Amino acid sequence: FVLFFFFKQKTAYEIAQRLVGSEMCIRDRVQKKQLLPTSHPLYATRENNTLLMVNHRSLADFFIHDCITNYQASYLSRMMVALLFPGTWFCTYLDNSVWYFVRGGRGENLDDFFAWMDNNFNTKRTQRRSLIVYPEGHRNTTSDPLPLKRGMIKYSYTRKYPVQLVLAFGLEDAIKEKQFLLNTNGSTIKYWFSEPFFPEKYPTLDAYYNEISTKFSQYFYNVLALSNPKKKIPSLQNQTQHLSLIHI
């Protein structure tokens, strides 16, 4: 299995630059990727410690998001992914491009987790010092965003690391894991970058969280409408009601 990853054409020789398997997945399952109009430039680089907060639609996210963010960021991922893809775990261990954590059990005290995050950002083995995270907490294929978890927004605020939101749709058509279906015809991925958010501009963590959470929901609906004009998007009234529930 490991030999497959090392010798598969267009994947293995770019281990230092890309996540193993991403080029294969893009070539075989995605016909086109499209940056949507009005998108801001990608702010994250390999050196500027930006947290890219991305909506999570599919198992394909773990490969395709590497491509649409121009291979600038590492991933924060549950340990379950390492168990599902041991070959990928082995290869990403070499440059620490995926940071695997065990979910749950921390409660409100995130000090140890944040210290572990600091170590990953600062170790010499890490070549990408921006990070892709999924603030909704788990996959969401509905037409409404989920409330954002506070953990990584708090980490951004306390460490003064900027946040950029990334909204991407179409990945759920590439791999439908609940139906065990793989789209062999390929799919089009449409994506959009927000403006960066700088924590030092906000007086409190709550203000910072509320701004990012509100913008994430607003941009989610806007980008969903842009990416699929024929899809029925919730009315403005329903969106407003949904946004009001986020802060309860």
C-alpha positions as CSV (number, residue, x, y, z in Angstrom):
1,F,0.0,0.0,0.0
2,V,2.8,2.4,0.9
3,L,4.7,1.5,-2.3
4,F,1.5,2.5,-4.2
5,F,1.6,6.0,-2.8
6,F,5.3,6.3,-3.4
7,F,5.3,5.3,-7.0
8,K,1.9,6.4,-8.3
9,Q,2.5,8.8,-11.1
10,K,2.0,12.5,-10.3
11,T,1.7,12.0,-6.5
12,A,4.9,10.6,-5.0
13,Y,7.5,12.9,-6.5
14,E,5.7,15.9,-5.1
15,I,5.4,14.8,-1.5
16,A,7.3,17.9,-0.2
17,Q,4.9,20.2,-2.0
18,R,1.5,18.5,-1.9
19,L,-0.4,16.1,0.2
20,V,0.0,12.5,-1.1
21,G,-2.9,11.6,-3.3
22,S,-4.2,15.1,-3.9
23,E,-3.0,15.3,-7.4
24,M,-4.4,11.9,-8.3
25,C,-7.8,12.7,-6.7
26,I,-8.0,16.1,-8.6
27,R,-7.0,14.6,-11.9
28,D,-9.3,11.6,-11.7
29,R,-12.4,13.0,-10.0
30,V,-12.5,16.8,-10.6
31,Q,-13.1,18.1,-14.1
32,K,-12.7,21.7,-13.2
33,K,-12.0,24.1,-10.3
34,Q,-13.4,27.6,-10.4
35,L,-12.6,30.6,-8.3
36,L,-15.9,32.5,-8.0
37,P,-16.3,36.2,-8.8
38,T,-15.8,38.7,-6.0
39,S,-13.4,36.4,-4.2
40,H,-10.6,38.0,-2.3
41,P,-7.0,36.8,-2.9
42,L,-5.7,33.9,-0.8
43,Y,-4.0,35.5,2.2
44,A,-2.4,32.4,3.7
45,T,1.2,31.6,2.8
46,R,3.5,28.9,4.2
47,E,5.1,31.4,6.5
48,N,2.3,33.7,7.9
49,N,0.4,31.4,10.4
50,T,-3.0,31.9,9.0
51,L,-6.0,29.7,10.0
52,L,-8.0,28.9,6.9
53,M,-11.5,28.0,8.1
54,V,-13.3,25.9,5.5
55,N,-16.7,24.4,5.2
56,H,-16.6,20.6,5.3
57,R,-18.7,18.8,2.7
58,S,-17.1,15.5,1.8
59,L,-14.2,13.1,2.4
60,A,-12.8,14.6,-0.8
61,D,-12.1,17.9,1.1
62,F,-9.0,16.4,2.6
63,F,-7.4,16.2,-0.9
64,I,-9.1,19.0,-2.9
65,H,-8.7,21.8,-0.3
66,D,-5.0,21.3,-0.6
67,C,-5.3,22.2,-4.3
68,I,-7.6,25.2,-4.1
69,T,-5.4,26.8,-1.4
70,N,-2.4,26.4,-3.6
71,Y,-0.6,23.9,-1.3
72,Q,0.1,26.7,1.3
73,A,-1.4,25.1,4.4
74,S,-1.2,22.1,6.7
75,Y,-4.3,20.3,7.8
76,L,-5.8,19.8,11.3
77,S,-7.5,16.4,11.1
78,R,-9.0,13.8,13.4
79,M,-6.9,10.7,14.1
80,M,-9.6,8.6,12.4
81,V,-8.4,9.9,9.1
82,A,-4.9,8.5,9.8
83,L,-6.5,5.1,10.5
84,L,-8.5,5.2,7.3
85,F,-5.5,6.3,5.2
86,P,-2.3,4.8,6.8
87,G,-0.2,5.4,3.6
88,T,-1.2,9.1,3.7
89,W,-0.4,9.3,7.4
90,F,3.1,7.9,6.8
91,C,3.9,10.3,4.1
92,T,2.5,13.4,5.7
93,Y,4.4,12.6,8.9
94,L,7.6,13.3,7.0
95,D,6.8,17.1,6.6
96,N,4.1,17.4,9.3
97,S,1.6,18.5,6.7
98,V,-1.3,16.9,8.6
99,W,-1.7,17.4,12.4
100,Y,-3.7,14.5,13.7
101,F,-5.6,14.9,17.0
102,V,-7.9,12.7,19.1
103,R,-11.4,14.2,19.3
104,G,-13.2,14.9,22.5
105,G,-12.3,14.6,26.2
106,R,-10.8,18.1,26.6
107,G,-13.9,19.9,28.1
108,E,-13.5,23.6,28.5
109,N,-9.8,23.4,29.3
110,L,-7.9,23.7,26.0
111,D,-4.5,24.7,27.4
112,D,-2.9,21.3,26.6
113,F,-4.4,21.2,23.1
114,F,-3.3,24.8,22.4
115,A,0.2,23.9,23.6
116,W,0.2,21.0,21.2
117,M,-0.9,23.3,18.4
118,D,2.0,25.7,19.3
119,N,4.5,22.9,19.1
120,N,3.2,22.0,15.6
121,F,3.4,25.5,14.4
122,N,6.9,26.0,15.7
123,T,8.6,22.6,15.0
124,K,11.2,22.7,12.2
125,R,9.6,19.7,10.6
126,T,6.5,21.8,9.7
127,Q,7.0,23.3,6.2
128,R,3.5,24.9,6.0
129,R,2.8,27.3,8.8
130,S,-0.7,28.1,7.7
131,L,-3.4,25.6,8.7
132,I,-6.7,24.3,7.3
133,V,-9.4,23.7,9.9
134,Y,-13.1,22.8,9.8
135,P,-14.9,25.1,12.3
136,E,-18.3,23.5,11.9
137,G,-16.9,20.3,13.5
138,H,-18.1,17.7,11.1
139,R,-19.4,17.2,7.5
140,N,-22.4,19.3,6.5
141,T,-24.0,18.8,3.1
142,T,-27.2,20.8,3.8
143,S,-28.1,24.3,2.5
144,D,-27.5,25.8,6.0
145,P,-24.2,26.4,7.8
146,L,-23.7,24.9,11.2
147,P,-22.8,27.0,14.3
148,L,-19.0,27.3,14.5
149,K,-17.0,25.7,17.3
150,R,-15.2,28.3,19.4
151,G,-11.9,26.4,19.9
152,M,-9.9,27.4,16.9
153,I,-11.3,30.9,16.9
154,K,-10.1,31.2,20.5
155,Y,-6.7,29.9,19.5
156,S,-6.5,32.4,16.7
157,Y,-7.5,35.2,19.1
158,T,-5.0,34.3,21.9
159,R,-2.1,33.7,19.5
160,K,-2.9,36.7,17.2
161,Y,-3.0,34.5,14.1
162,P,-5.3,35.8,11.3
163,V,-8.3,33.9,10.0
164,Q,-9.5,33.6,6.4
165,L,-12.7,31.9,5.5
166,V,-12.9,29.5,2.5
167,L,-16.2,28.4,1.1
168,A,-16.2,25.5,-1.4
169,F,-19.1,23.6,-3.0
170,G,-19.2,20.6,-5.4
171,L,-17.0,18.4,-3.4
172,E,-20.0,16.5,-2.1
173,D,-20.6,15.4,-5.8
174,A,-17.1,14.0,-6.1
175,I,-17.4,11.4,-3.3
176,K,-20.7,10.5,-1.6
177,E,-19.4,8.4,1.3
178,K,-22.8,7.8,2.8
179,Q,-24.0,6.1,-0.4
180,F,-20.5,4.6,-1.0
181,L,-20.5,6.3,-4.4
182,L,-17.6,7.7,-6.3
183,N,-18.4,10.1,-9.2
184,T,-16.4,8.7,-12.1
185,N,-17.6,11.4,-14.4
186,G,-15.8,14.1,-12.5
187,S,-17.3,17.2,-10.8
188,T,-16.7,21.0,-10.8
189,I,-15.4,22.6,-7.6
190,K,-16.4,26.2,-7.0
191,Y,-14.7,28.1,-4.2
192,W,-14.3,31.6,-2.7
193,F,-12.0,33.3,-0.2
194,S,-13.0,36.0,2.3
195,E,-11.1,39.0,3.5
196,P,-8.7,38.1,6.3
197,F,-9.7,38.7,9.9
198,F,-7.1,40.1,12.3
199,P,-7.8,39.3,16.0
200,E,-5.9,42.4,17.3
201,K,-8.7,44.6,15.8
202,Y,-11.3,43.1,18.2
203,P,-11.6,44.1,21.8
204,T,-12.9,40.7,23.1
205,L,-13.0,37.1,22.1
206,D,-16.8,37.2,21.9
207,A,-16.7,40.1,19.4
208,Y,-14.2,38.2,17.3
209,Y,-16.2,35.0,17.4
210,N,-19.4,36.7,16.6
211,E,-17.9,38.6,13.6
212,I,-16.3,35.4,12.1
213,S,-19.4,33.3,12.8
214,T,-21.8,35.8,11.3
215,K,-19.6,36.3,8.2
216,F,-19.2,32.6,7.8
217,S,-23.0,32.1,7.6
218,Q,-23.5,35.1,5.3
219,Y,-20.8,34.0,2.9
220,F,-22.0,30.4,3.0
221,Y,-25.4,31.4,1.6
222,N,-23.8,33.8,-0.9
223,V,-21.3,31.3,-2.3
224,L,-23.8,28.5,-2.4
225,A,-26.1,30.7,-4.5
226,L,-23.2,31.6,-6.8
227,S,-22.0,28.0,-7.2
228,N,-25.4,26.6,-8.0
229,P,-27.8,29.3,-9.3
230,K,-30.6,26.7,-9.9
231,K,-30.5,25.4,-6.4
232,K,-33.3,26.8,-4.1
233,I,-31.5,28.8,-1.4
234,P,-33.3,29.7,1.9
235,S,-35.1,33.0,1.8
236,L,-33.5,36.1,3.4
237,Q,-36.0,35.8,6.3
238,N,-34.9,32.2,7.0
239,Q,-31.3,33.2,6.7
240,T,-31.8,36.0,9.3
241,Q,-33.5,33.6,11.6
242,H,-30.7,31.1,11.2
243,L,-28.1,33.7,11.9
244,S,-29.9,34.8,15.1
245,L,-29.8,31.2,16.4
246,I,-26.0,31.0,16.1
247,H,-25.4,33.3,19.0
248,I,-27.9,31.8,21.4
